Amino acid sequence: MNCEKIKQKVGIRTVLESFNLFPVKENGKSAFYFALDREEKIPSLSVDFIKNKAFDFGTGKSYDVISIVQTINRCSVSDALKYLGKLDFSYERTEKNSKEGWQTRTYEVSKIHEITHPALVRYLTERKVHE
């Protein structure tokens, strides 16, 4: 399999989990992990599950699934592709699947109340939203 096919097919979460790396903080579409190549106390690796990319704020480096394997295993692109080829991809990453989780939620307004909390009223008045 070539690099472009691997980048489209393999989810970045699957790759990170294959190295026993799990998010410290997650919001569904993205998450923060500890850096791949150094010890740190505050997570600096931002992972975007929709774009299938990661960015390390500590070093300024961007990562895709192949470069993550290269960084952790300290290997060539060819070796990284071999590693990725051995993973289980029973759940294929697609644009539809990536966005599905947050787009299918539906919300319903059940009640509408007058805003009465003094701090919220003051804030909205200052912002000229509520007068």
Backbone atoms as SQL, in Angstrom:
CREATE TABLE atoms (id INTEGER PRIMARY KEY, chain TEXT, resi INTEGER, resn TEXT, atom TEXT, x REAL, y REAL, z REAL);
INSERT INTO atoms VALUES
  (1, 'A', 1, 'MET', 'N', 0.844, -1.177, 0.000),
  (2, 'A', 1, 'MET', 'CA', 0.000, 0.000, 0.000),
  (3, 'A', 1, 'MET', 'C', 0.893, 1.245, 0.000),
  (4, 'A', 2, 'ASN', 'N', 0.500, 2.271, -0.759),
  (5, 'A', 2, 'ASN', 'CA', 1.336, 3.467, -0.829),
  (6, 'A', 2, 'ASN', 'C', 0.985, 4.466, 0.276),
  (7, 'A', 3, 'CYS', 'N', 1.779, 5.519, 0.376),
  (8, 'A', 3, 'CYS', 'CA', 1.636, 6.493, 1.459),
  (9, 'A', 3, 'CYS', 'C', 0.265, 7.160, 1.467),
  (10, 'A', 4, 'GLU', 'N', -0.217, 7.595, 0.326),
  (11, 'A', 4, 'GLU', 'CA', -1.502, 8.302, 0.274),
  (12, 'A', 4, 'GLU', 'C', -2.659, 7.401, 0.701),
  (13, 'A', 5, 'LYS', 'N', -2.651, 6.152, 0.257),
  (14, 'A', 5, 'LYS', 'CA', -3.716, 5.223, 0.659),
  (15, 'A', 5, 'LYS', 'C', -3.690, 4.972, 2.162),
  (16, 'A', 6, 'ILE', 'N', -2.485, 4.809, 2.710),
  (17, 'A', 6, 'ILE', 'CA', -2.347, 4.589, 4.151),
  (18, 'A', 6, 'ILE', 'C', -2.879, 5.797, 4.915),
  (19, 'A', 7, 'LYS', 'N', -2.534, 7.012, 4.482),
  (20, 'A', 7, 'LYS', 'CA', -2.979, 8.222, 5.174),
  (21, 'A', 7, 'LYS', 'C', -4.494, 8.360, 5.151),
  (22, 'A', 8, 'GLN', 'N', -5.131, 7.886, 4.087),
  (23, 'A', 8, 'GLN', 'CA', -6.582, 7.971, 3.979),
  (24, 'A', 8, 'GLN', 'C', -7.273, 6.861, 4.773),
  (25, 'A', 9, 'LYS', 'N', -6.662, 5.702, 4.796),
  (26, 'A', 9, 'LYS', 'CA', -7.313, 4.531, 5.388),
  (27, 'A', 9, 'LYS', 'C', -7.083, 4.394, 6.892),
  (28, 'A', 10, 'VAL', 'N', -5.912, 4.778, 7.352),
  (29, 'A', 10, 'VAL', 'CA', -5.541, 4.547, 8.748),
  (30, 'A', 10, 'VAL', 'C', -5.881, 5.762, 9.603),
  (31, 'A', 11, 'GLY', 'N', -6.640, 5.526, 10.655),
  (32, 'A', 11, 'GLY', 'CA', -6.970, 6.597, 11.592),
  (33, 'A', 11, 'GLY', 'C', -5.814, 6.875, 12.533),
  (34, 'A', 12, 'ILE', 'N', -5.600, 8.142, 12.806),
  (35, 'A', 12, 'ILE', 'CA', -4.481, 8.536, 13.663),
  (36, 'A', 12, 'ILE', 'C', -4.663, 8.008, 15.087),
  (37, 'A', 13, 'ARG', 'N', -5.906, 7.897, 15.535),
  (38, 'A', 13, 'ARG', 'CA', -6.176, 7.345, 16.867),
  (39, 'A', 13, 'ARG', 'C', -5.716, 5.888, 16.939),
  (40, 'A', 14, 'THR', 'N', -5.982, 5.114, 15.878),
  (41, 'A', 14, 'THR', 'CA', -5.577, 3.709, 15.831),
  (42, 'A', 14, 'THR', 'C', -4.068, 3.576, 15.955),
  (43, 'A', 15, 'VAL', 'N', -3.345, 4.442, 15.260),
  (44, 'A', 15, 'VAL', 'CA', -1.881, 4.392, 15.296),
  (45, 'A', 15, 'VAL', 'C', -1.372, 4.723, 16.692),
  (46, 'A', 16, 'LEU', 'N', -1.895, 5.793, 17.276),
  (47, 'A', 16, 'LEU', 'CA', -1.446, 6.177, 18.619),
  (48, 'A', 16, 'LEU', 'C', -1.770, 5.087, 19.643),
  (49, 'A', 17, 'GLU', 'N', -2.952, 4.507, 19.537),
  (50, 'A', 17, 'GLU', 'CA', -3.324, 3.434, 20.461),
  (51, 'A', 17, 'GLU', 'C', -2.468, 2.194, 20.277),
  (52, 'A', 18, 'SER', 'N', -1.967, 1.964, 19.060),
  (53, 'A', 18, 'SER', 'CA', -1.097, 0.811, 18.827),
  (54, 'A', 18, 'SER', 'C', 0.209, 0.933, 19.615),
  (55, 'A', 19, 'PHE', 'N', 0.559, 2.176, 19.993),
  (56, 'A', 19, 'PHE', 'CA', 1.751, 2.430, 20.816),
  (57, 'A', 19, 'PHE', 'C', 1.369, 2.682, 22.282),
  (58, 'A', 20, 'ASN', 'N', 0.129, 2.336, 22.626),
  (59, 'A', 20, 'ASN', 'CA', -0.392, 2.562, 23.983),
  (60, 'A', 20, 'ASN', 'C', -0.350, 4.034, 24.382),
  (61, 'A', 21, 'LEU', 'N', -0.642, 4.900, 23.440),
  (62, 'A', 21, 'LEU', 'CA', -0.745, 6.331, 23.707),
  (63, 'A', 21, 'LEU', 'C', -2.220, 6.711, 23.667),
  (64, 'A', 22, 'PHE', 'N', -2.675, 7.345, 24.742),
  (65, 'A', 22, 'PHE', 'CA', -4.077, 7.707, 24.855),
  (66, 'A', 22, 'PHE', 'C', -4.195, 9.185, 25.207),
  (67, 'A', 23, 'PRO', 'N', -5.305, 9.812, 24.824),
  (68, 'A', 23, 'PRO', 'CA', -5.440, 11.255, 25.059),
  (69, 'A', 23, 'PRO', 'C', -5.517, 11.607, 26.545),
  (70, 'A', 24, 'VAL', 'N', -4.943, 12.756, 26.851),
  (71, 'A', 24, 'VAL', 'CA', -5.029, 13.299, 28.196),
  (72, 'A', 24, 'VAL', 'C', -6.318, 14.112, 28.313),
  (73, 'A', 25, 'LYS', 'N', -6.654, 14.799, 27.221),
  (74, 'A', 25, 'LYS', 'CA', -7.861, 15.621, 27.166),
  (75, 'A', 25, 'LYS', 'C', -8.455, 15.459, 25.773),
  (76, 'A', 26, 'GLU', 'N', -9.768, 15.250, 25.703),
  (77, 'A', 26, 'GLU', 'CA', -10.405, 14.987, 24.413),
  (78, 'A', 26, 'GLU', 'C', -11.757, 15.687, 24.343),
  (79, 'A', 27, 'ASN', 'N', -12.099, 16.168, 23.131),
  (80, 'A', 27, 'ASN', 'CA', -13.416, 16.775, 22.952),
  (81, 'A', 27, 'ASN', 'C', -14.195, 16.160, 21.797),
  (82, 'A', 28, 'GLY', 'N', -13.804, 15.016, 21.316),
  (83, 'A', 28, 'GLY', 'CA', -14.524, 14.336, 20.241),
  (84, 'A', 28, 'GLY', 'C', -13.849, 14.486, 18.891),
  (85, 'A', 29, 'LYS', 'N', -13.662, 15.729, 18.441),
  (86, 'A', 29, 'LYS', 'CA', -13.024, 15.978, 17.146),
  (87, 'A', 29, 'LYS', 'C', -11.515, 16.084, 17.254),
  (88, 'A', 30, 'SER', 'N', -11.030, 16.402, 18.450),
  (89, 'A', 30, 'SER', 'CA', -9.593, 16.548, 18.647),
  (90, 'A', 30, 'SER', 'C', -9.242, 16.150, 20.075),
  (91, 'A', 31, 'ALA', 'N', -7.932, 16.041, 20.323),
  (92, 'A', 31, 'ALA', 'CA', -7.474, 15.648, 21.652),
  (93, 'A', 31, 'ALA', 'C', -6.041, 16.116, 21.853),
  (94, 'A', 32, 'PHE', 'N', -5.624, 16.144, 23.115),
  (95, 'A', 32, 'PHE', 'CA', -4.239, 16.458, 23.448),
  (96, 'A', 32, 'PHE', 'C', -3.569, 15.224, 24.025),
  (97, 'A', 33, 'TYR', 'N', -2.362, 14.959, 23.540),
  (98, 'A', 33, 'TYR', 'CA', -1.538, 13.845, 23.982),
  (99, 'A', 33, 'TYR', 'C', -0.208, 14.409, 24.473),
  (100, 'A', 34, 'PHE', 'N', 0.519, 13.586, 25.222),
  (101, 'A', 34, 'PHE', 'CA', 1.888, 13.953, 25.556),
  (102, 'A', 34, 'PHE', 'C', 2.742, 13.779, 24.303),
  (103, 'A', 35, 'ALA', 'N', 3.837, 14.508, 24.230),
  (104, 'A', 35, 'ALA', 'CA', 4.724, 14.492, 23.062),
  (105, 'A', 35, 'ALA', 'C', 5.215, 13.080, 22.756),
  (106, 'A', 36, 'LEU', 'N', 5.518, 12.851, 21.488),
  (107, 'A', 36, 'LEU', 'CA', 5.967, 11.541, 21.027),
  (108, 'A', 36, 'LEU', 'C', 7.429, 11.267, 21.354),
  (109, 'A', 37, 'ASP', 'N', 8.237, 12.313, 21.406),
  (110, 'A', 37, 'ASP', 'CA', 9.679, 12.123, 21.451),
  (111, 'A', 37, 'ASP', 'C', 10.374, 12.730, 22.668),
  (112, 'A', 38, 'ARG', 'N', 9.597, 13.101, 23.699),
  (113, 'A', 38, 'ARG', 'CA', 10.220, 13.671, 24.887),
  (114, 'A', 38, 'ARG', 'C', 9.258, 13.568, 26.071),
  (115, 'A', 39, 'GLU', 'N', 9.802, 13.721, 27.271),
  (116, 'A', 39, 'GLU', 'CA', 9.008, 13.723, 28.503),
  (117, 'A', 39, 'GLU', 'C', 8.485, 15.142, 28.719),
  (118, 'A', 40, 'GLU', 'N', 7.243, 15.242, 29.161),
  (119, 'A', 40, 'GLU', 'CA', 6.683, 16.549, 29.486),
  (120, 'A', 40, 'GLU', 'C', 5.574, 16.392, 30.513),
  (121, 'A', 41, 'LYS', 'N', 5.263, 17.482, 31.206),
  (122, 'A', 41, 'LYS', 'CA', 4.232, 17.455, 32.241),
  (123, 'A', 41, 'LYS', 'C', 2.893, 17.949, 31.719),
  (124, 'A', 42, 'ILE', 'N', 2.929, 18.803, 30.711),
  (125, 'A', 42, 'ILE', 'CA', 1.710, 19.338, 30.113),
  (126, 'A', 42, 'ILE', 'C', 1.656, 18.843, 28.670),
  (127, 'A', 43, 'PRO', 'N', 0.560, 18.204, 28.261),
  (128, 'A', 43, 'PRO', 'CA', 0.488, 17.662, 26.898),
  (129, 'A', 43, 'PRO', 'C', 0.556, 18.769, 25.848),
  (130, 'A', 44, 'SER', 'N', 1.367, 18.554, 24.820),
  (131, 'A', 44, 'SER', 'CA', 1.540, 19.571, 23.781),
  (132, 'A', 44, 'SER', 'C', 1.209, 19.064, 22.382),
  (133, 'A', 45, 'LEU', 'N', 0.873, 17.790, 22.254),
  (134, 'A', 45, 'LEU', 'CA', 0.562, 17.222, 20.935),
  (135, 'A', 45, 'LEU', 'C', -0.945, 17.308, 20.711),
  (136, 'A', 46, 'SER', 'N', -1.332, 18.180, 19.791),
  (137, 'A', 46, 'SER', 'CA', -2.743, 18.349, 19.446),
  (138, 'A', 46, 'SER', 'C', -3.065, 17.454, 18.258),
  (139, 'A', 47, 'VAL', 'N', -4.061, 16.586, 18.424),
  (140, 'A', 47, 'VAL', 'CA', -4.423, 15.641, 17.372),
  (141, 'A', 47, 'VAL', 'C', -5.823, 15.972, 16.867),
  (142, 'A', 48, 'ASP', 'N', -5.931, 16.180, 15.552),
  (143, 'A', 48, 'ASP', 'CA', -7.220, 16.459, 14.905),
  (144, 'A', 48, 'ASP', 'C', -7.678, 15.175, 14.232),
  (145, 'A', 49, 'PHE', 'N', -8.726, 14.549, 14.777),
  (146, 'A', 49, 'PHE', 'CA', -9.189, 13.265, 14.256),
  (147, 'A', 49, 'PHE', 'C', -9.889, 13.418, 12.909),
  (148, 'A', 50, 'ILE', 'N', -10.456, 14.568, 12.629),
  (149, 'A', 50, 'ILE', 'CA', -11.134, 14.805, 11.355),
  (150, 'A', 50, 'ILE', 'C', -10.102, 14.924, 10.222),
  (151, 'A', 51, 'LYS', 'N', -9.076, 15.729, 10.452),
  (152, 'A', 51, 'LYS', 'CA', -8.031, 15.923, 9.432),
  (153, 'A', 51, 'LYS', 'C', -7.002, 14.804, 9.430),
  (154, 'A', 52, 'ASN', 'N', -7.016, 13.966, 10.482),
  (155, 'A', 52, 'ASN', 'CA', -6.068, 12.863, 10.611),
  (156, 'A', 52, 'ASN', 'C', -4.629, 13.367, 10.684),
  (157, 'A', 53, 'LYS', 'N', -4.441, 14.462, 11.415),
  (158, 'A', 53, 'LYS', 'CA', -3.127, 15.094, 11.566),
  (159, 'A', 53, 'LYS', 'C', -2.883, 15.430, 13.025),
  (160, 'A', 54, 'ALA', 'N', -1.620, 15.635, 13.358),
  (161, 'A', 54, 'ALA', 'CA', -1.231, 16.053, 14.702),
  (162, 'A', 54, 'ALA', 'C', -0.230, 17.190, 14.592),
  (163, 'A', 55, 'PHE', 'N', -0.215, 18.051, 15.618),
  (164, 'A', 55, 'PHE', 'CA', 0.733, 19.157, 15.663),
  (165, 'A', 55, 'PHE', 'C', 1.296, 19.241, 17.071),
  (166, 'A', 56, 'ASP', 'N', 2.625, 19.291, 17.161),
  (167, 'A', 56, 'ASP', 'CA', 3.300, 19.393, 18.455),
  (168, 'A', 56, 'ASP', 'C', 3.651, 20.858, 18.698),
  (169, 'A', 57, 'PHE', 'N', 2.970, 21.471, 19.655),
  (170, 'A', 57, 'PHE', 'CA', 3.206, 22.883, 19.953),
  (171, 'A', 57, 'PHE', 'C', 4.576, 23.105, 20.584),
  (172, 'A', 58, 'GLY', 'N', 5.161, 22.081, 21.177),
  (173, 'A', 58, 'GLY', 'CA', 6.478, 22.209, 21.788),
  (174, 'A', 58, 'GLY', 'C', 7.606, 22.313, 20.783),
  (175, 'A', 59, 'THR', 'N', 7.466, 21.638, 19.653),
  (176, 'A', 59, 'THR', 'CA', 8.530, 21.634, 18.639),
  (177, 'A', 59, 'THR', 'C', 8.124, 22.326, 17.347),
  (178, 'A', 60, 'GLY', 'N', 6.825, 22.502, 17.132),
  (179, 'A', 60, 'GLY', 'CA', 6.344, 23.103, 15.887),
  (180, 'A', 60, 'GLY', 'C', 6.246, 22.098, 14.749),
  (181, 'A', 61, 'LYS', 'N', 6.337, 20.809, 15.035),
  (182, 'A', 61, 'LYS', 'CA', 6.285, 19.771, 14.000),
  (183, 'A', 61, 'LYS', 'C', 4.851, 19.304, 13.765),
  (184, 'A', 62, 'SER', 'N', 4.550, 19.022, 12.491),
  (185, 'A', 62, 'SER', 'CA', 3.271, 18.415, 12.115),
  (186, 'A', 62, 'SER', 'C', 3.505, 16.938, 11.837),
  (187, 'A', 63, 'TYR', 'N', 2.495, 16.133, 12.127),
  (188, 'A', 63, 'TYR', 'CA', 2.614, 14.694, 11.943),
  (189, 'A', 63, 'TYR', 'C', 1.396, 14.141, 11.216),
  (190, 'A', 64, 'ASP', 'N', 1.642, 13.101, 10.417),
  (191, 'A', 64, 'ASP', 'CA', 0.567, 12.274, 9.881),
  (192, 'A', 64, 'ASP', 'C', 0.825, 10.866, 10.434),
  (193, 'A', 65, 'VAL', 'N', 0.034, 9.892, 10.023),
  (194, 'A', 65, 'VAL', 'CA', 0.192, 8.548, 10.597),
  (195, 'A', 65, 'VAL', 'C', 1.565, 7.942, 10.319),
  (196, 'A', 66, 'ILE', 'N', 2.113, 8.215, 9.157),
  (197, 'A', 66, 'ILE', 'CA', 3.421, 7.650, 8.797),
  (198, 'A', 66, 'ILE', 'C', 4.528, 8.287, 9.629),
  (199, 'A', 67, 'SER', 'N', 4.522, 9.606, 9.750),
  (200, 'A', 67, 'SER', 'CA', 5.582, 10.278, 10.504),
  (201, 'A', 67, 'SER', 'C', 5.502, 9.972, 11.995),
  (202, 'A', 68, 'ILE', 'N', 4.307, 9.662, 12.497),
  (203, 'A', 68, 'ILE', 'CA', 4.190, 9.245, 13.899),
  (204, 'A', 68, 'ILE', 'C', 4.925, 7.928, 14.113),
  (205, 'A', 69, 'VAL', 'N', 4.698, 6.971, 13.221),
  (206, 'A', 69, 'VAL', 'CA', 5.381, 5.678, 13.330),
  (207, 'A', 69, 'VAL', 'C', 6.890, 5.872, 13.179),
  (208, 'A', 70, 'GLN', 'N', 7.296, 6.711, 12.241),
  (209, 'A', 70, 'GLN', 'CA', 8.722, 6.969, 12.043),
  (210, 'A', 70, 'GLN', 'C', 9.358, 7.568, 13.300),
  (211, 'A', 71, 'THR', 'N', 8.671, 8.506, 13.928),
  (212, 'A', 71, 'THR', 'CA', 9.210, 9.161, 15.121),
  (213, 'A', 71, 'THR', 'C', 9.332, 8.191, 16.286),
  (214, 'A', 72, 'ILE', 'N', 8.289, 7.405, 16.529),
  (215, 'A', 72, 'ILE', 'CA', 8.303, 6.501, 17.681),
  (216, 'A', 72, 'ILE', 'C', 9.247, 5.326, 17.463),
  (217, 'A', 73, 'ASN', 'N', 9.203, 4.720, 16.278),
  (218, 'A', 73, 'ASN', 'CA', 10.045, 3.550, 15.990),
  (219, 'A', 73, 'ASN', 'C', 11.428, 3.920, 15.472),
  (220, 'A', 74, 'ARG', 'N', 11.646, 5.194, 15.185),
  (221, 'A', 74, 'ARG', 'CA', 12.913, 5.663, 14.589),
  (222, 'A', 74, 'ARG', 'C', 13.267, 4.795, 13.380),
  (223, 'A', 75, 'CYS', 'N', 12.364, 4.851, 12.382),
  (224, 'A', 75, 'CYS', 'CA', 12.528, 3.982, 11.220),
  (225, 'A', 75, 'CYS', 'C', 12.295, 4.768, 9.926),
  (226, 'A', 76, 'SER', 'N', 12.470, 4.103, 8.809),
  (227, 'A', 76, 'SER', 'CA', 12.270, 4.705, 7.493),
  (228, 'A', 76, 'SER', 'C', 10.788, 4.687, 7.128),
  (229, 'A', 77, 'VAL', 'N', 10.451, 5.369, 6.046),
  (230, 'A', 77, 'VAL', 'CA', 9.079, 5.374, 5.550),
  (231, 'A', 77, 'VAL', 'C', 8.652, 3.952, 5.193),
  (232, 'A', 78, 'SER', 'N', 9.530, 3.214, 4.552),
  (233, 'A', 78, 'SER', 'CA', 9.238, 1.838, 4.161),
  (234, 'A', 78, 'SER', 'C', 8.898, 0.973, 5.381),
  (235, 'A', 79, 'ASP', 'N', 9.702, 1.093, 6.440),
  (236, 'A', 79, 'ASP', 'CA', 9.432, 0.327, 7.661),
  (237, 'A', 79, 'ASP', 'C', 8.135, 0.784, 8.323),
  (238, 'A', 80, 'ALA', 'N', 7.858, 2.081, 8.268),
  (239, 'A', 80, 'ALA', 'CA', 6.612, 2.607, 8.841),
  (240, 'A', 80, 'ALA', 'C', 5.407, 2.046, 8.088),
  (241, 'A', 81, 'LEU', 'N', 5.503, 1.956, 6.766),
  (242, 'A', 81, 'LEU', 'CA', 4.412, 1.392, 5.969),
  (243, 'A', 81, 'LEU', 'C', 4.202, -0.086, 6.300),
  (244, 'A', 82, 'LYS', 'N', 5.279, -0.814, 6.533),
  (245, 'A', 82, 'LYS', 'CA', 5.160, -2.224, 6.923),
  (246, 'A', 82, 'LYS', 'C', 4.450, -2.342, 8.269),
  (247, 'A', 83, 'TYR', 'N', 4.815, -1.472, 9.223),
  (248, 'A', 83, 'TYR', 'CA', 4.179, -1.480, 10.536),
  (249, 'A', 83, 'TYR', 'C', 2.685, -1.187, 10.410),
  (250, 'A', 84, 'LEU', 'N', 2.347, -0.162, 9.644),
  (251, 'A', 84, 'LEU', 'CA', 0.943, 0.226, 9.473),
  (252, 'A', 84, 'LEU', 'C', 0.151, -0.857, 8.747),
  (253, 'A', 85, 'GLY', 'N', 0.808, -1.583, 7.850),
  (254, 'A', 85, 'GLY', 'CA', 0.146, -2.659, 7.126),
  (255, 'A', 85, 'GLY', 'C', -0.250, -3.824, 8.017),
  (256, 'A', 86, 'LYS', 'N', 0.394, -3.948, 9.182),
  (257, 'A', 86, 'LYS', 'CA', 0.096, -5.047, 10.102),
  (258, 'A', 86, 'LYS', 'C', -1.050, -4.728, 11.067),
  (259, 'A', 87, 'LEU', 'N', -1.434, -3.466, 11.155),
  (260, 'A', 87, 'LEU', 'CA', -2.511, -3.095, 12.084),
  (261, 'A', 87, 'LEU', 'C', -3.863, -3.536, 11.552),
  (262, 'A', 88, 'ASP', 'N', -4.818, -3.696, 12.460),
  (263, 'A', 88, 'ASP', 'CA', -6.178, -4.091, 12.095),
  (264, 'A', 88, 'ASP', 'C', -6.984, -2.846, 11.732),
  (265, 'A', 89, 'PHE', 'N', -7.467, -2.800, 10.500),
  (266, 'A', 89, 'PHE', 'CA', -8.233, -1.644, 10.040),
  (267, 'A', 89, 'PHE', 'C', -9.664, -2.047, 9.740),
  (268, 'A', 90, 'SER', 'N', -10.257, -2.824, 10.620),
  (269, 'A', 90, 'SER', 'CA', -11.627, -3.270, 10.389),
  (270, 'A', 90, 'SER', 'C', -12.584, -2.083, 10.365),
  (271, 'A', 91, 'TYR', 'N', -12.237, -1.006, 11.081),
  (272, 'A', 91, 'TYR', 'CA', -13.025, 0.221, 11.022),
  (273, 'A', 91, 'TYR', 'C', -12.267, 1.182, 10.137),
  (274, 'A', 92, 'GLU', 'N', -12.669, 1.283, 8.873),
  (275, 'A', 92, 'GLU', 'CA', -11.970, 2.153, 7.944),
  (276, 'A', 92, 'GLU', 'C', -12.342, 3.599, 8.182),
  (277, 'A', 93, 'ARG', 'N', -11.343, 4.466, 8.145),
  (278, 'A', 93, 'ARG', 'CA', -11.564, 5.891, 8.336),
  (279, 'A', 93, 'ARG', 'C', -12.063, 6.493, 7.029),
  (280, 'A', 94, 'THR', 'N', -13.193, 7.144, 7.107),
  (281, 'A', 94, 'THR', 'CA', -13.711, 7.868, 5.955),
  (282, 'A', 94, 'THR', 'C', -14.185, 9.219, 6.436),
  (283, 'A', 95, 'GLU', 'N', -14.359, 10.137, 5.528),
  (284, 'A', 95, 'GLU', 'CA', -14.842, 11.474, 5.881),
  (285, 'A', 95, 'GLU', 'C', -16.187, 11.356, 6.576),
  (286, 'A', 96, 'LYS', 'N', -17.054, 10.502, 6.079),
  (287, 'A', 96, 'LYS', 'CA', -18.389, 10.346, 6.655),
  (288, 'A', 96, 'LYS', 'C', -18.293, 9.823, 8.082),
  (289, 'A', 97, 'ASN', 'N', -17.486, 8.800, 8.300),
  (290, 'A', 97, 'ASN', 'CA', -17.347, 8.230, 9.635),
  (291, 'A', 97, 'ASN', 'C', -16.722, 9.219, 10.607),
  (292, 'A', 98, 'SER', 'N', -15.774, 10.023, 10.152),
  (293, 'A', 98, 'SER', 'CA', -15.099, 10.967, 11.027),
  (294, 'A', 98, 'SER', 'C', -16.049, 12.041, 11.520),
  (295, 'A', 99, 'LYS', 'N', -16.932, 12.506, 10.652),
  (296, 'A', 99, 'LYS', 'CA', -17.829, 13.597, 11.017),
  (297, 'A', 99, 'LYS', 'C', -19.123, 13.091, 11.649),
  (298, 'A', 100, 'GLU', 'N', -19.428, 11.832, 11.448),
  (299, 'A', 100, 'GLU', 'CA', -20.702, 11.269, 11.872),
  (300, 'A', 100, 'GLU', 'C', -20.975, 11.465, 13.357),
  (301, 'A', 101, 'GLY', 'N', -19.968, 11.275, 14.186),
  (302, 'A', 101, 'GLY', 'CA', -20.147, 11.325, 15.625),
  (303, 'A', 101, 'GLY', 'C', -20.707, 12.639, 16.133),
  (304, 'A', 102, 'TRP', 'N', -20.301, 13.751, 15.577),
  (305, 'A', 102, 'TRP', 'CA', -20.757, 15.036, 16.107),
  (306, 'A', 102, 'TRP', 'C', -21.849, 15.671, 15.277),
  (307, 'A', 103, 'GLN', 'N', -22.111, 15.206, 14.066),
  (308, 'A', 103, 'GLN', 'CA', -23.160, 15.809, 13.258),
  (309, 'A', 103, 'GLN', 'C', -24.523, 15.161, 13.470),
  (310, 'A', 104, 'THR', 'N', -24.560, 13.956, 13.971),
  (311, 'A', 104, 'THR', 'CA', -25.838, 13.271, 14.093),
  (312, 'A', 104, 'THR', 'C', -26.545, 13.576, 15.413),
  (313, 'A', 105, 'ARG', 'N', -25.880, 14.265, 16.319),
  (314, 'A', 105, 'ARG', 'CA', -26.522, 14.624, 17.573),
  (315, 'A', 105, 'ARG', 'C', -27.613, 15.651, 17.304),
  (316, 'A', 106, 'THR', 'N', -28.735, 15.451, 17.951),
  (317, 'A', 106, 'THR', 'CA', -29.810, 16.427, 17.819),
  (318, 'A', 106, 'THR', 'C', -30.129, 16.988, 19.189),
  (319, 'A', 107, 'TYR', 'N', -30.434, 18.256, 19.226),
  (320, 'A', 107, 'TYR', 'CA', -30.765, 18.931, 20.461),
  (321, 'A', 107, 'TYR', 'C', -32.147, 19.540, 20.318),
  (322, 'A', 108, 'GLU', 'N', -32.822, 19.646, 21.438),
  (323, 'A', 108, 'GLU', 'CA', -34.164, 20.197, 21.437),
  (324, 'A', 108, 'GLU', 'C', -34.291, 21.186, 22.589),
  (325, 'A', 109, 'VAL', 'N', -34.863, 22.354, 22.309),
  (326, 'A', 109, 'VAL', 'CA', -35.115, 23.338, 23.352),
  (327, 'A', 109, 'VAL', 'C', -36.416, 22.938, 24.027),
  (328, 'A', 110, 'SER', 'N', -36.337, 22.625, 25.314),
  (329, 'A', 110, 'SER', 'CA', -37.538, 22.167, 26.015),
  (330, 'A', 110, 'SER', 'C', -38.240, 23.300, 26.759),
  (331, 'A', 111, 'LYS', 'N', -37.478, 24.303, 27.233),
  (332, 'A', 111, 'LYS', 'CA', -38.059, 25.434, 27.952),
  (333, 'A', 111, 'LYS', 'C', -37.290, 26.703, 27.626),
  (334, 'A', 112, 'ILE', 'N', -37.964, 27.811, 27.674),
  (335, 'A', 112, 'ILE', 'CA', -37.321, 29.110, 27.504),
  (336, 'A', 112, 'ILE', 'C', -37.644, 29.921, 28.755),
  (337, 'A', 113, 'HIS', 'N', -36.598, 30.425, 29.404),
  (338, 'A', 113, 'HIS', 'CA', -36.763, 31.188, 30.638),
  (339, 'A', 113, 'HIS', 'C', -36.149, 32.567, 30.470),
  (340, 'A', 114, 'GLU', 'N', -36.610, 33.495, 31.252),
  (341, 'A', 114, 'GLU', 'CA', -36.004, 34.827, 31.328),
  (342, 'A', 114, 'GLU', 'C', -34.659, 34.678, 32.038),
  (343, 'A', 115, 'ILE', 'N', -33.659, 35.396, 31.597),
  (344, 'A', 115, 'ILE', 'CA', -32.351, 35.349, 32.244),
  (345, 'A', 115, 'ILE', 'C', -32.437, 36.181, 33.515),
  (346, 'A', 116, 'THR', 'N', -32.122, 35.528, 34.644),
  (347, 'A', 116, 'THR', 'CA', -32.270, 36.217, 35.922),
  (348, 'A', 116, 'THR', 'C', -30.998, 36.243, 36.755),
  (349, 'A', 117, 'HIS', 'N', -30.039, 35.425, 36.443),
  (350, 'A', 117, 'HIS', 'CA', -28.823, 35.406, 37.246),
  (351, 'A', 117, 'HIS', 'C', -28.102, 36.744, 37.099),
  (352, 'A', 118, 'PRO', 'N', -27.817, 37.433, 38.230),
  (353, 'A', 118, 'PRO', 'CA', -27.246, 38.784, 38.167),
  (354, 'A', 118, 'PRO', 'C', -25.929, 38.873, 37.394),
  (355, 'A', 119, 'ALA', 'N', -25.053, 37.901, 37.574),
  (356, 'A', 119, 'ALA', 'CA', -23.762, 37.942, 36.877),
  (357, 'A', 119, 'ALA', 'C', -23.960, 37.788, 35.367),
  (358, 'A', 120, 'LEU', 'N', -24.875, 36.924, 34.972),
  (359, 'A', 120, 'LEU', 'CA', -25.134, 36.720, 33.550),
  (360, 'A', 120, 'LEU', 'C', -25.829, 37.932, 32.941),
  (361, 'A', 121, 'VAL', 'N', -26.761, 38.515, 33.661),
  (362, 'A', 121, 'VAL', 'CA', -27.440, 39.736, 33.186),
  (363, 'A', 121, 'VAL', 'C', -26.416, 40.852, 33.016),
  (364, 'A', 122, 'ARG', 'N', -25.526, 41.031, 34.009),
  (365, 'A', 122, 'ARG', 'CA', -24.493, 42.071, 33.934),
  (366, 'A', 122, 'ARG', 'C', -23.566, 41.835, 32.738),
  (367, 'A', 123, 'TYR', 'N', -23.140, 40.597, 32.541),
  (368, 'A', 123, 'TYR', 'CA', -22.256, 40.269, 31.416),
  (369, 'A', 123, 'TYR', 'C', -22.930, 40.583, 30.085),
  (370, 'A', 124, 'LEU', 'N', -24.173, 40.142, 29.921),
  (371, 'A', 124, 'LEU', 'CA', -24.888, 40.371, 28.665),
  (372, 'A', 124, 'LEU', 'C', -25.142, 41.851, 28.435),
  (373, 'A', 125, 'THR', 'N', -25.398, 42.601, 29.504),
  (374, 'A', 125, 'THR', 'CA', -25.594, 44.050, 29.380),
  (375, 'A', 125, 'THR', 'C', -24.299, 44.726, 28.953),
  (376, 'A', 126, 'GLU', 'N', -23.183, 44.346, 29.569),
  (377, 'A', 126, 'GLU', 'CA', -21.879, 44.907, 29.197),
  (378, 'A', 126, 'GLU', 'C', -21.550, 44.613, 27.740),
  (379, 'A', 127, 'ARG', 'N', -21.920, 43.438, 27.273),
  (380, 'A', 127, 'ARG', 'CA', -21.637, 43.060, 25.887),
  (381, 'A', 127, 'ARG', 'C', -22.710, 43.578, 24.916),
  (382, 'A', 128, 'LYS', 'N', -23.691, 44.287, 25.471),
  (383, 'A', 128, 'LYS', 'CA', -24.800, 44.858, 24.698),
  (384, 'A', 128, 'LYS', 'C', -25.614, 43.796, 23.959),
  (385, 'A', 129, 'VAL', 'N', -25.741, 42.655, 24.614),
  (386, 'A', 129, 'VAL', 'CA', -26.546, 41.571, 24.074),
  (387, 'A', 129, 'VAL', 'C', -27.922, 41.561, 24.730),
  (388, 'A', 130, 'HIS', 'N', -27.952, 41.967, 25.993),
  (389, 'A', 130, 'HIS', 'CA', -29.186, 41.943, 26.778),
  (390, 'A', 130, 'HIS', 'C', -29.374, 43.301, 27.429),
  (391, 'A', 131, 'GLU', 'N', -30.409, 44.043, 27.009),
  (392, 'A', 131, 'GLU', 'CA', -30.615, 45.368, 27.608),
  (393, 'A', 131, 'GLU', 'C', -32.008, 45.492, 28.144);
